[in-house]
Amino acid sequence: MKISEVREMSTSELKEKLYSLKEQLFELRRKKSVGTLERGEDVITVRKDIARVNMVLRERELESK
């Protein structure tokens, strides 16, 4: 997910996306602990997506003040 795609989303969409990304990260971590995770770099990708969403949410919060 690119930052331009994230910035195009509305705040409510971003919150929903953040929730789904956190669920996805939980699932990936569970698979990693069990040993069924095939691609370890998926965890890194999801963490970066979460960081992007959080950054845009924080930017919007600061703009509104």
C-alpha positions as CSV (number, residue, x, y, z in Angstrom):
1,M,0.0,0.0,0.0
2,K,1.4,3.3,-1.0
3,I,1.2,6.5,1.0
4,S,-0.7,8.2,-1.8
5,E,-3.4,5.5,-1.5
6,V,-3.6,6.0,2.2
7,R,-4.0,9.7,2.0
8,E,-6.9,9.3,-0.5
9,M,-8.9,7.4,2.1
10,S,-11.4,9.1,4.5
11,T,-10.7,9.0,8.2
12,S,-13.4,6.3,8.8
13,E,-11.9,4.2,6.1
14,L,-8.5,4.5,7.6
15,K,-9.8,3.4,11.0
16,E,-11.4,0.4,9.4
17,K,-8.2,-0.4,7.5
18,L,-6.2,-0.1,10.7
19,Y,-8.4,-2.6,12.4
20,S,-8.2,-5.1,9.6
21,L,-4.4,-4.7,9.4
22,K,-4.0,-5.3,13.1
23,E,-6.1,-8.5,12.7
24,Q,-4.0,-9.5,9.8
25,L,-0.8,-8.9,11.8
26,F,-2.2,-11.0,14.7
27,E,-2.9,-13.9,12.3
28,L,0.6,-13.7,10.8
29,R,2.2,-13.7,14.2
30,R,0.1,-16.7,15.2
31,K,1.2,-18.5,12.0
32,K,4.8,-17.6,12.7
33,S,4.7,-19.0,16.2
34,V,3.1,-22.2,15.0
35,G,5.6,-22.5,12.2
36,T,3.2,-22.4,9.2
37,L,4.2,-18.9,8.0
38,E,5.6,-19.2,4.5
39,R,6.7,-15.6,3.9
40,G,8.2,-13.9,6.9
41,E,8.4,-10.6,5.0
42,D,4.6,-10.4,5.1
43,V,4.8,-9.4,8.8
44,I,7.2,-6.5,7.9
45,T,4.9,-5.3,5.1
46,V,1.8,-5.3,7.4
47,R,3.7,-3.5,10.1
48,K,4.8,-0.8,7.6
49,D,1.2,-0.4,6.4
50,I,0.0,0.0,10.0
51,A,2.6,2.7,10.5
52,R,1.5,4.5,7.3
53,V,-2.1,4.5,8.4
54,N,-1.2,5.7,11.9
55,M,0.9,8.5,10.4
56,V,-1.9,9.8,8.2
57,L,-4.4,9.6,11.1
58,R,-2.0,11.6,13.3
59,E,-1.4,14.2,10.5
60,R,-5.2,14.7,10.2
61,E,-5.5,15.0,14.0
62,L,-2.9,17.7,14.1
63,E,-4.4,19.6,11.2
64,S,-7.8,19.8,12.9
65,K,-6.3,21.5,16.0
